[in-house]
C-alpha cells in the first residue's frame, strides 16, 4: 500500500464538500504549494545559517549568474531595481567582503562588480543547502521518473506562462 501524506486527508475532507473536485488536480496543486513552502523555508534557513538577508543573497545570486562579474546597471536590470538601490546593496556587500568594484577593462567610464572568493563561497554554501534538500526530495524518483516529472511540469508551465502572462524569473 502506498504511503499517505497530509494532502490525502485534505482531499478526502474536501471531496464531500465539493463533489466535482478532481482529487488528482487538487492533490497535485496542494502538493506543489506545500513543496514550494517547504523549499522556501529551507532557503530562508540557509540564509540565516550564512548570515545573509534576502536582498544580499539575491544580489550575489544574480552576480554569480553572470559569471561573477557584471556592471551595476546589469544587476539593476536583473534585479528589477533602480540603480541607486543596487548601489546601496553593493556598498553593503563590499563592506562584508563579498564583492569588489573594479574599473572595467573594456570601458574606462564603467565599473564592474566582481564576486570575491568569500562572496562566492557564501553564495555557494547557501545554495548547497537548498540543493541538497531538492535532491533529497526528488531522490525518491529514479532518473527516468525525474525526467518524466520534469517534462510534465514543463508542459504545465508552458500553459501557465502562455495564458497567465506572468513575468517569470
Secondary structure, DSSP 8 states (H G I E B T S, - for coil): -----HHHHHHHHHHTTSTT--HHHHHHHHHHHHHHHHHHHHHHHHHHHTT--HHHHHHHHHHHHTTTEEEHHHHHHHHT--HHHHHHHHHHHHHTTSEEEEE-SS-TT-EEEEE-HHHHHHHHHHHHHHHHHHHHHHTTS-HHHHHHHHHHHHHHHHHHHHHH-----
